[in-house]
Amino acid sequence: MTKPPRISLAEVARQTGAMLRRGDSRHFVEAQQPTMDDLTESLFFSPGDGRIWLNDQRMLLLHSSAVGHLRRELIDTLGLERARGLLTRAGYVSGARDAQLVRERWPQADAANVFMAGTRLHALEGVVKVTPLAFDFDIDRGTYEGEFLWEHSSEDDEHISAYGIGTEAACWSQVGYATGYVTSLFGQLVIFREVECRAMGASVCRVIGRHAAAWGDISEDLRYLEAKDFRRINAAAEPAPTPRAASPDTRGERPAERDGDPAERHAEGHAGHQAERHDIVGASSAFNSACHQLARVAPTRATVLFTGESGVGKEAFARRLHRVSPRAAGPFMAVNCAAIPETLIESELFGVERGAFTGASQSRPGRFERAHGGTLFLDEIGTLSLVSQGKLLRALQEGEIERVGGTRVLEVDVRVVAATNVDLQAEVSAGRFREDLYYRLNVYPIHLPPLRERRDDVPLLMAHFLRREAQRHGRHPTGFTPRAVRAMLHYAFPGNIRELQNLVERGVISAEDGQAIDVAHMFRREQLSDEALLAIGAHGTLRKGGAPAPRLLDLLGEALHLGSAGHVALDAIERQLLREATEAEHGNLAAAARRLGLTRAQLAYRLQRAAQPPAPAG
């Protein structure tokens, strides 16, 4: 059987940092990051719009019985072996995603604590309580050994409920999770096996994990993992880099028209910078839908119309469309129609012949000519005048242009991609946009939703812009505080991705090196919502937003209707507690005493003392 591919040790060192070389359970320190409190701070809820996140990953709160029903359906429909494989692989993906979260969120954490974070996340996600008996790993030697107890396994609960006690272990997805988590951190295949299971009659489940070589024959394990490399679950295949001749610099010329090596070298560097600057990032369903549409239309010659609010990334999508199309070796020309005066738009698009008007001292190709063999991106197409729209329509229909002041007809091979942030159909109805041009442009429309409708992408975009802006400005913040992430997740982003980028850049500049970016570093006059995401408190209770838990002294001050400068007297607190307890029990002193942890006699004495007037001062 084909062995699963392995990640080299050099790659492991690059991904996980120098600290993940070796560790063991003896050096695990409970109070070091990521602690359980750190992990719970990464879990937050937005009840109003149906989303839960674990840092940047969307989560689901499901009934265990519903998952158990799905498990039974899979077993009864597909058979035990295929169902086990599906659930094991699903668990593997979940473990690998959590490993990615921990690696990115706490890059400098101690090795043992990073490995232990997986056990805590598994418990936080409501799957199983994990108790480590011992573990030891050494990446340089390629060894791993670990033994753990699993209690309260949700998988066992559902399996036993459906099939009773049997002879086979049943924690399939949990084994997959452990394998995926440790393999992703370790960089080589680590196999976990459940040697005792509640589904077999044991009181608790016991699992052992070892690097693949230490187990010997792992063909049975690979049968359920299918020997696939699930570690690259989040890596999308990127197109080949744009050839150097295809600089997306809008000021550039066609490759044959470049002058000399210095200009070409500048264009090469600019092409790489532009490609990085216009990366598209996301994982939400809305983002993936747009990407699927883009991938479908890219190999064709069809005209594409991107629609959406300002700042949603229309130019970035247009550049990606160009990079994955057969025209990737040709130039990419971007024109902002709203930024060019009406008197110049024709000469900018179609070029000008020498002497066509005062100041035209030499002939100059327009954007259509310079985009020959490539892609021409026309942003804010709705701002063109009706006259310019008519000339553009002819160029699109005939594939021919004439320079201003010229007499020759020039054939151009250009794919036109347009974008607008206005409703062109409404503009057609209002008589401000030609209907025939609208239908020529609207061959394959792709709508890009606003950022408030793709909130799952916000943490990914934050991380992307943090890396880019930190490198650009030479700053070294450690990331974002949980409060900052929650604020960004709940912010409406009227400026969409462009505004998010600006907020992150502001945070990179404002935060001190070695510190996390907080809300105050990013937001100035922007209006934050009064609503807040719900986070997990230290004792497992939900609380509002990123604000710290209120102090008891402040709560007492509010209960006694004191201002911020008020003083909380202990005797006033006692009088109110006694009164409220007595009222709550409708005057039953015995019941009120039990509520306060007192005897009836103690309560009666305190009530009598509280009723006496205070002694005069002095």
C-alpha positions as CSV (number, residue, x, y, z in Angstrom):
1,M,0.0,0.0,0.0
2,T,1.3,3.5,-0.8
3,K,2.7,5.3,2.2
4,P,1.1,8.6,3.0
5,P,3.3,11.6,2.0
6,R,5.4,13.2,4.7
7,I,6.3,16.7,5.4
8,S,10.0,17.3,5.7
9,L,11.5,18.3,9.1
10,A,12.7,21.5,7.5
11,E,9.1,22.3,6.6
12,V,7.9,21.4,10.1
13,A,10.4,23.9,11.5
14,R,9.2,26.6,9.2
15,Q,5.6,26.0,10.0
16,T,5.7,25.5,13.8
17,G,8.8,27.5,14.8
18,A,11.9,26.5,16.6
19,M,10.0,26.0,19.9
20,L,8.2,22.9,18.5
21,R,11.3,20.6,18.6
22,R,10.6,18.4,21.6
23,G,8.5,18.2,24.7
24,D,6.8,15.9,27.2
25,S,4.1,15.7,29.8
26,R,6.6,16.4,32.6
27,H,7.4,19.9,31.3
28,F,3.7,20.8,30.7
29,V,2.9,23.9,32.7
30,E,-0.8,24.4,33.3
31,A,-0.6,28.2,33.5
32,Q,1.4,28.7,30.3
33,Q,-0.3,29.7,27.0
34,P,-2.5,28.5,25.6
35,T,-4.4,27.9,28.8
36,M,-8.0,26.8,28.9
37,D,-9.0,30.4,29.5
38,D,-7.1,31.4,26.4
39,L,-8.9,28.8,24.3
40,T,-12.3,29.8,25.7
41,E,-11.6,33.4,24.9
42,S,-11.3,32.3,21.2
43,L,-14.8,30.9,21.2
44,F,-17.6,33.5,20.6
45,F,-21.2,33.6,19.6
46,S,-23.3,35.9,17.5
47,P,-26.8,34.8,18.3
48,G,-28.5,37.4,16.1
49,D,-27.0,36.2,12.8
50,G,-26.6,32.5,13.4
51,R,-22.8,32.3,13.7
52,I,-20.4,30.8,16.2
53,W,-16.6,31.1,15.8
54,L,-13.6,29.4,17.2
55,N,-11.0,32.1,16.5
56,D,-11.4,32.3,12.7
57,Q,-13.2,29.1,12.1
58,R,-17.0,28.8,12.0
59,M,-18.4,26.3,14.4
60,L,-21.8,24.6,14.8
61,L,-23.7,23.8,18.0
62,L,-25.5,20.5,17.2
63,H,-27.6,18.1,19.2
64,S,-25.5,15.1,20.1
65,S,-28.6,12.9,19.3
66,A,-28.8,14.4,15.8
67,V,-25.1,13.6,15.1
68,G,-25.9,10.1,16.5
69,H,-28.8,9.7,14.1
70,L,-26.5,10.7,11.2
71,R,-24.0,8.1,12.5
72,R,-26.7,5.4,12.5
73,E,-27.8,6.4,9.0
74,L,-24.3,6.1,7.7
75,I,-23.7,2.7,9.3
76,D,-27.0,1.3,8.2
77,T,-26.8,2.7,4.6
78,L,-23.1,2.4,3.8
79,G,-22.0,-0.4,6.2
80,L,-19.8,-0.2,9.2
81,E,-16.5,-0.1,7.4
82,R,-17.3,2.8,5.0
83,A,-19.1,4.7,7.8
84,R,-16.1,4.4,10.0
85,G,-13.8,5.6,7.3
86,L,-16.0,8.7,6.6
87,L,-16.2,9.6,10.3
88,T,-12.5,9.0,10.9
89,R,-11.5,11.3,8.0
90,A,-14.0,14.0,9.1
91,G,-12.4,13.9,12.6
92,Y,-8.9,14.1,11.0
93,V,-9.9,17.3,9.2
94,S,-11.3,18.8,12.4
95,G,-8.1,18.0,14.3
96,A,-5.9,19.4,11.5
97,R,-8.0,22.7,11.5
98,D,-7.6,23.0,15.3
99,A,-3.8,22.5,15.0
100,Q,-3.7,25.2,12.4
101,L,-5.6,27.5,14.8
102,V,-3.2,26.9,17.7
103,R,-0.1,27.2,15.6
104,E,-1.2,30.6,14.2
105,R,-2.8,32.0,17.3
106,W,0.1,31.1,19.7
107,P,3.2,30.9,17.6
108,Q,5.6,31.3,20.5
109,A,3.9,29.0,23.0
110,D,5.8,26.1,24.7
111,A,5.8,22.9,22.7
112,A,4.1,20.8,25.4
113,N,1.3,23.3,25.8
114,V,0.8,23.5,22.1
115,F,0.3,19.7,21.9
116,M,-1.9,19.8,25.0
117,A,-4.1,22.5,23.5
118,G,-5.6,19.9,21.2
119,T,-6.9,17.9,24.3
120,R,-8.4,21.1,25.7
121,L,-10.0,22.1,22.4
122,H,-11.6,18.6,22.1
123,A,-13.1,19.1,25.5
124,L,-14.2,22.7,24.8
125,E,-16.0,21.5,21.6
126,G,-18.0,19.2,23.8
127,V,-16.7,16.0,22.3
128,V,-14.7,14.3,25.1
129,K,-12.8,15.0,28.3
130,V,-9.1,14.1,27.7
131,T,-6.8,13.2,30.6
132,P,-3.1,12.7,29.5
133,L,-1.3,9.9,31.3
134,A,2.1,10.6,29.5
135,F,3.4,11.9,26.3
136,D,6.8,12.5,24.8
137,F,7.9,13.8,21.4
138,D,11.1,14.7,19.6
139,I,10.7,16.2,16.1
140,D,14.5,15.9,15.3
141,R,14.4,12.2,16.0
142,G,11.0,11.7,14.5
143,T,9.5,10.1,17.6
144,Y,6.1,10.5,19.4
145,E,4.6,8.5,22.2
146,G,1.4,9.4,24.1
147,E,-1.2,7.7,26.2
148,F,-4.5,9.3,27.2
149,L,-7.9,8.6,28.9
150,W,-11.1,9.7,27.3
151,E,-14.2,10.3,29.5
152,H,-17.7,11.3,28.6
153,S,-17.2,10.4,24.9
154,S,-20.2,11.7,23.0
155,E,-19.5,9.1,20.2
156,D,-19.8,6.3,22.7
157,D,-23.0,7.7,24.2
158,E,-24.7,7.6,20.8
159,H,-23.1,4.3,19.6
160,I,-24.1,2.5,22.8
161,S,-27.6,4.0,22.6
162,A,-28.1,2.6,19.1
163,Y,-26.2,-0.7,19.2
164,G,-25.4,-1.5,22.8
165,I,-22.1,-2.9,24.1
166,G,-20.1,-4.7,21.5
167,T,-16.6,-6.0,20.7
168,E,-15.3,-3.1,18.7
169,A,-14.1,0.4,19.7
170,A,-16.5,3.1,18.5
171,C,-14.7,6.5,19.0
172,W,-13.9,6.8,15.3
173,S,-14.0,10.5,14.7
174,Q,-12.2,11.1,18.0
175,V,-9.3,8.9,16.9
176,G,-9.3,10.8,13.6
177,Y,-9.2,14.1,15.4
178,A,-6.2,13.0,17.6
179,T,-4.4,11.7,14.5
180,G,-5.1,14.9,12.5
181,Y,-4.1,17.3,15.3
182,V,-0.8,15.6,16.3
183,T,0.2,14.8,12.7
184,S,-0.4,18.4,11.6
185,L,1.9,19.6,14.4
186,F,4.5,16.8,14.2
187,G,4.8,16.9,10.5
188,Q,4.9,13.1,10.2
189,L,2.1,10.6,10.4
190,V,1.2,9.8,14.0
191,I,-1.4,7.1,14.4
192,F,-3.7,6.8,17.4
193,R,-5.4,3.6,18.4
194,E,-8.2,3.1,20.9
195,V,-7.2,0.1,23.0
196,E,-10.1,0.3,25.5
197,C,-13.5,1.7,24.8
198,R,-16.8,2.2,26.7
199,A,-18.5,0.7,23.7
200,M,-16.7,-2.5,24.6
201,G,-17.6,-2.4,28.3
202,A,-14.7,-0.4,29.7
203,S,-15.3,2.3,32.3
204,V,-13.3,4.8,30.3
205,C,-11.6,4.9,26.9
206,R,-7.9,4.6,26.6
207,V,-5.9,5.6,23.5
208,I,-2.3,5.4,22.5
209,G,-0.5,7.4,19.9
210,R,2.8,6.6,18.2
211,H,4.7,7.7,15.1
212,A,3.9,5.4,12.2
213,A,7.2,3.6,12.2
214,A,6.8,2.6,15.9
215,W,3.5,0.7,15.2
216,G,4.9,-1.5,12.4
217,D,2.0,-2.6,10.3
218,I,-0.4,0.4,10.0
219,S,-2.3,-0.9,6.9
220,E,-5.5,-1.2,9.0
221,D,-5.2,2.4,10.2
222,L,-4.5,3.7,6.7
223,R,-7.6,1.8,5.4
224,Y,-9.8,4.3,7.3
225,L,-7.6,7.3,6.5
226,E,-7.2,6.1,2.9
227,A,-3.6,7.1,3.1
228,K,-4.4,10.6,1.9
229,D,-2.5,13.7,2.9
230,F,-5.2,15.5,4.7
231,R,-2.7,18.0,6.2
232,R,-3.1,20.4,3.3
233,I,-6.8,20.8,3.9
234,N,-6.7,24.6,3.7
235,A,-4.3,25.0,0.8
236,A,-6.0,25.9,-2.5
237,A,-4.1,25.3,-5.7
238,E,-2.7,28.6,-6.9
239,P,-2.2,29.4,-10.5
240,A,1.3,29.7,-11.9
241,P,2.9,33.1,-11.3
242,T,2.1,35.7,-14.0
243,P,5.0,35.7,-16.5
244,R,7.3,38.6,-16.1
245,A,6.3,40.1,-19.4
246,A,2.7,40.4,-18.2
247,S,3.2,43.2,-15.7
248,P,-0.2,44.4,-14.4
249,D,1.2,47.9,-14.2
250,T,-1.5,50.0,-15.8
251,R,1.2,52.4,-17.1
252,G,3.1,49.6,-18.8
253,E,3.4,48.9,-22.6
254,R,2.9,45.7,-24.5
255,P,5.9,43.4,-24.0
256,A,7.4,44.2,-27.4
257,E,7.2,48.0,-26.7
258,R,9.3,48.0,-23.5
259,D,12.5,50.0,-23.6
260,G,15.6,48.5,-22.1
261,D,16.3,46.2,-19.2
262,P,15.8,48.7,-16.3
263,A,12.2,49.2,-17.2
264,E,11.7,45.5,-17.6
265,R,13.2,44.8,-14.2
266,H,11.0,47.4,-12.6
267,A,8.0,45.9,-14.2
268,E,8.9,42.4,-12.9
269,G,9.2,43.7,-9.4
270,H,6.0,45.7,-9.7
271,A,4.1,42.6,-11.1
272,G,5.0,40.6,-8.0
273,H,4.0,43.4,-5.7
274,Q,0.7,43.9,-7.5
275,A,-0.1,40.2,-7.3
276,E,0.5,40.2,-3.6
277,R,-1.4,43.5,-3.0
278,H,-4.5,42.1,-4.8
279,D,-4.7,38.7,-3.3
280,I,-8.2,37.5,-2.5
281,V,-8.8,35.8,0.8
282,G,-11.8,34.1,2.2
283,A,-13.6,30.9,3.2
284,S,-17.2,31.9,3.6
285,S,-19.9,30.3,1.4
286,A,-20.5,33.7,-0.4
287,F,-16.8,34.0,-1.1
288,N,-16.5,30.4,-2.3
289,S,-19.6,30.9,-4.6
290,A,-17.9,33.9,-6.3
291,C,-14.7,31.9,-6.7
292,H,-16.5,28.9,-8.3
293,Q,-18.2,31.3,-10.7
294,L,-14.8,32.9,-11.5
295,A,-13.2,29.5,-12.1
296,R,-16.0,28.5,-14.5
297,V,-15.8,31.6,-16.6
298,A,-12.0,32.1,-16.6
299,P,-11.2,29.7,-19.4
300,T,-13.7,31.3,-21.8
301,R,-13.6,34.6,-23.7
302,A,-16.9,35.9,-22.1
303,T,-17.2,39.4,-20.8
304,V,-17.5,39.5,-17.0
305,L,-19.4,42.1,-15.0
306,F,-18.5,42.4,-11.3
307,T,-21.1,44.0,-9.1
308,G,-21.1,45.0,-5.5
309,E,-20.5,47.9,-3.1
310,S,-17.4,50.0,-3.1
311,G,-14.4,48.2,-1.4
312,V,-15.6,44.6,-1.8
313,G,-12.6,43.7,-3.9
314,K,-13.8,43.8,-7.5
315,E,-10.4,44.7,-8.9
316,A,-8.8,41.9,-6.9
317,F,-11.2,39.4,-8.4
318,A,-10.7,40.8,-11.8
319,R,-6.9,40.3,-11.4
320,R,-7.4,36.8,-10.2
321,L,-9.7,36.1,-13.2
322,H,-6.9,37.3,-15.5
323,R,-4.2,35.2,-13.7
324,V,-6.2,32.0,-14.0
325,S,-7.3,32.6,-17.6
326,P,-5.5,31.6,-20.8
327,R,-4.6,35.3,-21.1
328,A,-2.4,35.2,-18.0
329,A,0.8,35.8,-20.2
330,G,-0.7,38.9,-21.6
331,P,-1.0,42.4,-19.9
332,F,-3.7,43.4,-17.4
333,M,-4.8,47.0,-17.8
334,A,-7.0,48.6,-15.1
335,V,-8.9,51.8,-15.8
336,N,-11.0,53.7,-13.3
337,C,-13.6,55.4,-15.5
338,A,-14.6,57.8,-12.7
339,A,-11.1,59.1,-12.3
340,I,-10.6,60.2,-15.9
341,P,-12.2,63.5,-17.1
342,E,-14.9,63.1,-19.8
343,T,-12.7,65.1,-22.3
344,L,-9.9,62.6,-22.0
345,I,-11.7,59.2,-21.6
346,E,-11.8,58.5,-25.4
347,S,-8.1,59.2,-25.9
348,E,-7.3,57.1,-22.8
349,L,-9.3,54.1,-24.0
350,F,-8.6,54.3,-27.7
351,G,-5.3,56.3,-28.0
352,V,-4.5,59.4,-29.9
353,E,-2.7,60.3,-33.1
354,R,-0.1,63.0,-33.3
355,G,-1.6,66.4,-34.0
356,A,-5.2,65.3,-33.2
357,F,-5.5,68.2,-30.8
358,T,-3.4,70.9,-29.2
359,G,-0.7,69.2,-27.1
360,A,-0.8,65.9,-28.9
361,S,2.8,66.1,-30.0
362,Q,3.1,62.4,-30.5
363,S,1.0,59.3,-31.2
364,R,0.1,57.3,-28.1
365,P,-1.7,53.9,-27.8
366,G,-4.8,53.7,-25.7
367,R,-5.6,51.1,-23.1
368,F,-7.3,48.8,-25.6
369,E,-4.1,48.6,-27.6
370,R,-1.9,48.2,-24.6
371,A,-4.2,45.4,-23.3
372,H,-3.9,43.5,-26.6
373,G,-3.7,39.8,-25.9
374,G,-4.7,40.3,-22.3
375,T,-7.5,41.7,-20.1
376,L,-8.9,45.3,-19.8
377,F,-10.6,46.0,-16.5
378,L,-13.0,48.9,-16.6
379,D,-13.9,50.0,-13.1
380,E,-16.9,52.1,-12.2
381,I,-18.3,51.6,-15.8
382,G,-21.5,53.3,-14.8
383,T,-19.9,56.7,-14.8
384,L,-19.2,56.8,-18.5
385,S,-21.1,59.4,-20.6
386,L,-23.6,58.2,-23.2
387,V,-21.2,59.3,-26.0
388,S,-18.3,57.2,-24.5
389,Q,-20.7,54.3,-23.9
390,G,-21.5,54.2,-27.7
391,K,-17.8,54.1,-28.7
392,L,-17.1,51.4,-26.1
393,L,-20.0,49.4,-27.4
394,R,-18.5,49.4,-31.0
395,A,-15.1,48.3,-29.7
396,L,-16.7,45.4,-27.8
397,Q,-18.9,44.3,-30.8
398,E,-16.4,44.7,-33.6
399,G,-13.1,44.1,-31.8
400,E,-11.9,47.3,-33.6
401,I,-10.9,50.8,-32.5
402,E,-9.7,54.0,-34.0
403,R,-7.4,56.4,-32.3
404,V,-8.6,60.0,-31.7
405,G,-7.6,61.9,-34.9
406,G,-6.7,58.7,-36.7
407,T,-7.9,57.1,-39.9
408,R,-6.7,53.6,-39.5
409,V,-8.9,50.8,-38.0
410,L,-6.9,48.8,-35.5
411,E,-8.0,45.2,-34.5
412,V,-7.6,44.4,-30.9
413,D,-7.8,41.1,-29.0
414,V,-9.0,42.1,-25.6
415,R,-11.1,40.5,-22.9
416,V,-13.1,43.2,-21.2
417,V,-14.0,42.8,-17.5
418,A,-16.2,45.6,-16.0
419,A,-17.2,46.5,-12.5
420,T,-19.8,48.8,-11.0
421,N,-21.1,49.7,-7.6
422,V,-24.4,51.0,-8.9
423,D,-27.5,49.2,-10.2
424,L,-27.0,49.3,-14.0
425,Q,-30.5,48.1,-14.7
426,A,-31.8,51.1,-12.7
427,E,-29.5,53.3,-14.7
428,V,-30.8,51.9,-17.9
429,S,-34.4,52.6,-16.7
430,A,-33.4,56.2,-15.9
431,G,-31.9,56.7,-19.3
432,R,-28.3,57.2,-18.0
433,F,-26.9,53.9,-19.4
434,R,-27.3,52.4,-22.8
435,E,-29.4,49.2,-22.7
436,D,-27.4,47.6,-25.6
437,L,-24.1,48.2,-23.8
438,Y,-25.6,46.8,-20.6
439,Y,-26.5,43.5,-22.2
440,R,-23.0,43.4,-23.9
441,L,-21.3,43.7,-20.5
442,N,-23.7,41.6,-18.5
443,V,-22.8,38.3,-20.3
444,Y,-21.6,36.7,-17.1
445,P,-22.3,38.7,-13.9
446,I,-20.6,37.9,-10.6
447,H,-21.9,39.6,-7.5
448,L,-19.5,40.2,-4.7
449,P,-21.4,40.5,-1.4
450,P,-20.5,43.1,1.2
451,L,-18.2,42.1,4.1
452,R,-21.1,42.2,6.6
453,E,-22.6,39.3,4.7
454,R,-19.4,37.2,4.7
455,R,-18.3,37.7,8.4
456,D,-16.6,34.3,8.3
457,D,-13.9,35.9,6.2
458,V,-13.2,38.7,8.6
459,P,-10.6,36.8,10.8
460,L,-8.9,35.5,7.7
461,L,-8.6,38.9,6.2
462,M,-7.4,40.3,9.5
463,A,-4.6,37.8,9.6
464,H,-3.8,38.4,5.9
465,F,-3.5,42.2,6.2
466,L,-1.7,41.9,9.6
467,R,1.1,39.9,7.9
468,R,1.3,42.2,4.9
469,E,1.1,45.6,6.8
470,A,3.5,44.4,9.5
471,Q,6.1,43.5,6.9
472,R,5.4,46.8,4.9
473,H,5.8,49.0,8.0
474,G,8.5,47.0,9.7
475,R,6.4,46.5,12.8
476,H,6.0,43.3,14.9
477,P,2.7,43.1,16.8
478,T,1.8,39.7,18.1
479,G,-1.7,39.5,16.7
480,F,-5.1,40.6,17.9
481,T,-6.7,40.5,21.3
482,P,-9.9,38.4,21.6
483,R,-11.8,41.7,22.2
484,A,-10.4,43.2,19.0
485,V,-11.5,40.1,17.0
486,R,-15.0,40.3,18.5
487,A,-15.3,44.0,17.7
488,M,-14.2,43.4,14.1
489,L,-16.6,40.4,13.7
490,H,-19.5,42.6,14.8
491,Y,-18.6,45.8,13.0
492,A,-20.7,46.7,9.9
493,F,-17.8,47.7,7.6
494,P,-19.5,50.3,5.4
495,G,-16.2,50.5,3.5
496,N,-15.9,46.7,3.2
497,I,-12.5,45.1,2.7
498,R,-10.8,48.4,2.0
499,E,-11.9,49.7,5.4
500,L,-10.9,46.5,7.1
501,Q,-7.4,46.8,5.6
502,N,-7.2,50.4,6.8
503,L,-8.2,49.5,10.3
504,V,-5.6,46.7,10.5
505,E,-2.9,49.0,9.1
506,R,-3.8,51.6,11.7
507,G,-3.6,48.9,14.4
508,V,-0.2,47.8,13.1
509,I,1.1,51.3,13.4
510,S,-0.5,52.1,16.7
511,A,0.3,48.9,18.7
512,E,3.7,48.5,20.4
513,D,6.0,45.8,19.0
514,G,5.5,42.6,20.9
515,Q,2.0,43.5,21.9
516,A,-1.4,42.4,20.6
517,I,-3.6,44.9,18.6
518,D,-6.6,46.0,20.7
519,V,-9.8,47.8,19.8
520,A,-8.4,51.2,20.7
521,H,-5.5,50.7,18.3
522,M,-7.9,50.3,15.3
523,F,-11.0,52.3,16.0
524,R,-11.2,56.1,16.3
525,R,-14.4,57.7,15.3
526,E,-15.9,54.6,13.7
527,Q,-19.3,53.7,15.3
528,L,-19.1,50.4,17.0
529,S,-22.4,48.5,17.5
530,D,-24.0,48.6,21.0
531,E,-24.6,44.9,20.5
532,A,-21.8,42.5,21.4
533,L,-20.8,38.9,20.6
534,L,-21.1,36.5,23.5
535,A,-17.9,35.0,24.9
536,I,-17.2,32.2,27.3
537,G,-16.3,33.4,30.8
538,A,-13.8,31.8,33.1
539,H,-16.5,29.6,34.7
540,G,-18.0,28.5,31.5
541,T,-20.9,31.0,31.4
542,L,-21.7,33.2,28.5
543,R,-21.0,36.9,28.9
544,K,-21.3,40.0,26.6
545,G,-18.5,41.0,24.3
546,G,-14.8,41.4,25.2
547,A,-15.4,43.4,28.4
548,P,-13.9,41.9,31.5
549,A,-16.2,40.4,34.1
550,P,-17.6,43.1,36.3
551,R,-16.1,43.6,39.7
552,L,-18.2,42.7,42.7
553,L,-17.7,46.2,44.1
554,D,-19.1,47.8,41.0
555,L,-22.1,45.5,41.0
556,L,-22.8,46.4,44.6
557,G,-22.6,50.1,43.8
558,E,-25.1,49.7,41.0
559,A,-27.5,47.6,43.2
560,L,-27.4,50.4,45.8
561,H,-27.9,53.1,43.2
562,L,-24.6,54.8,43.9
563,G,-22.7,56.8,41.4
564,S,-19.2,56.1,40.2
565,A,-17.9,58.2,43.1
566,G,-20.2,56.7,45.6
567,H,-19.0,54.7,48.6
568,V,-20.3,51.2,49.4
569,A,-20.8,50.7,53.1
570,L,-20.7,47.2,54.4
571,D,-23.6,47.7,56.8
572,A,-25.7,49.0,53.9
573,I,-24.9,45.9,51.9
574,E,-25.9,43.7,54.8
575,R,-29.2,45.5,55.4
576,Q,-30.1,45.1,51.7
577,L,-29.2,41.4,51.6
578,L,-31.2,40.7,54.8
579,R,-34.2,42.6,53.4
580,E,-34.1,41.0,50.0
581,A,-33.7,37.5,51.4
582,T,-36.7,38.0,53.7
583,E,-38.8,39.4,51.0
584,A,-37.9,36.6,48.6
585,E,-39.2,34.1,51.2
586,H,-42.3,36.1,51.9
587,G,-41.3,36.7,55.5
588,N,-40.3,33.1,56.3
589,L,-37.2,33.7,58.5
590,A,-36.2,30.0,58.5
591,A,-36.2,29.9,54.7
592,A,-34.5,33.3,54.4
593,A,-31.8,32.1,56.8
594,R,-31.1,29.0,54.8
595,R,-30.7,31.1,51.6
596,L,-28.1,33.2,53.4
597,G,-26.3,30.3,55.1
598,L,-27.4,31.3,58.6
599,T,-29.5,29.8,61.4
600,R,-32.9,31.3,62.1
601,A,-31.5,32.8,65.4
602,Q,-28.6,34.4,63.6
603,L,-30.8,36.0,61.0
604,A,-33.2,37.3,63.7
605,Y,-30.3,38.8,65.6
606,R,-28.9,40.5,62.4
607,L,-32.4,41.9,61.5
608,Q,-32.8,43.3,65.0
609,R,-29.4,44.9,64.8
610,A,-30.0,46.3,61.4
611,A,-33.3,47.9,62.5
612,Q,-31.5,49.9,65.3
613,P,-30.6,53.5,64.4
614,P,-26.8,54.1,63.9
615,A,-24.9,55.4,66.9
616,P,-24.1,59.1,66.9
617,A,-20.6,59.9,65.6
618,G,-18.0,61.0,68.1
